[in-house]
Amino acid sequence: MKNVKVYGPGCQRCETAAKMVKETADKLGVDVEIEKVTDARSIAMAGVMSTPGVSVDGKLVHAGGLPDAGAVEAWIGA
C-alpha cells in the first residue's frame, strides 16, 4: 500500500489532486492511503511552498498546480 499525502488548504485544486491520485490508483489496481494535510505549519515543514503538494511514501514528488496525469501514474505505479 502506498501512503500519499496531499498538502494544501482544502482548495478545489487540492481536492482535484487527491481525486486524480485516487482514480489513478483504482485504474492501476494499487492500494493507496490518501491523507489530506491542511495545517499551514505541517505544509511548510514538508517543504511545500506552493500548493497543492503531493508526497508518496514520504517523498515530495509535486508542488504547485495540478500534476500531469502521466506523472501521477508514474508515482503510483512505481
C-alpha positions as CSV (number, residue, x, y, z in Angstrom):
1,M,0.0,0.0,0.0
2,K,1.3,3.4,-0.9
3,N,0.9,6.3,1.5
4,V,0.0,9.5,-0.3
5,K,-0.2,13.0,1.3
6,V,-1.9,15.9,-0.4
7,Y,-0.8,19.2,1.0
8,G,-3.0,22.3,0.7
9,P,-5.6,24.4,2.4
10,G,-8.5,22.4,1.1
11,C,-9.0,24.4,-2.1
12,Q,-10.5,23.0,-5.3
13,R,-7.1,22.2,-6.8
14,C,-6.1,20.3,-3.7
15,E,-9.3,18.2,-3.9
16,T,-8.8,17.6,-7.6
17,A,-5.2,16.5,-7.0
18,A,-6.4,14.0,-4.3
19,K,-9.1,12.7,-6.7
20,M,-6.6,12.3,-9.5
21,V,-4.4,10.1,-7.2
22,K,-7.4,8.0,-6.1
23,E,-8.7,7.5,-9.7
24,T,-5.2,6.6,-11.0
25,A,-4.6,4.1,-8.1
26,D,-8.0,2.5,-8.9
27,K,-7.2,2.3,-12.6
28,L,-3.8,0.7,-11.8
29,G,-5.2,-1.6,-9.1
30,V,-2.9,-0.1,-6.4
31,D,-4.0,0.3,-2.8
32,V,-3.4,3.8,-1.6
33,E,-4.0,5.6,1.7
34,I,-4.6,9.3,1.0
35,E,-4.1,11.8,3.7
36,K,-5.1,15.5,3.3
37,V,-2.7,17.8,5.2
38,T,-4.3,21.2,5.7
39,D,-2.3,22.6,8.6
40,A,-0.1,25.5,7.3
41,R,2.8,24.7,9.6
42,S,2.8,21.0,8.5
43,I,2.6,22.0,4.9
44,A,5.6,24.3,5.3
45,M,7.6,21.7,7.3
46,A,7.1,19.3,4.4
47,G,8.8,21.8,2.1
48,V,5.7,22.7,0.1
49,M,6.0,26.3,-1.0
50,S,3.1,26.2,-3.5
51,T,0.0,24.1,-3.2
52,P,-1.2,21.5,-3.9
53,G,1.8,19.4,-2.9
54,V,1.9,15.6,-3.1
55,S,4.2,13.2,-1.4
56,V,4.3,9.4,-2.0
57,D,5.7,7.2,0.7
58,G,7.4,10.2,2.4
59,K,9.0,11.7,-0.7
60,L,7.7,15.0,-2.0
61,V,7.0,14.5,-5.7
62,H,5.0,17.6,-6.7
63,A,4.3,21.1,-5.6
64,G,2.2,23.9,-7.2
65,G,-0.7,23.5,-9.6
66,L,-2.3,20.3,-10.8
67,P,0.0,17.4,-11.5
68,D,0.2,15.9,-15.0
69,A,-1.8,12.6,-15.3
70,G,1.2,10.8,-16.6
71,A,3.3,11.9,-13.6
72,V,0.6,10.6,-11.2
73,E,0.7,7.2,-13.0
74,A,4.5,7.1,-12.6
75,W,4.3,7.9,-8.8
76,I,1.6,5.4,-8.1
77,G,2.8,2.6,-10.4
78,A,6.4,2.8,-9.2
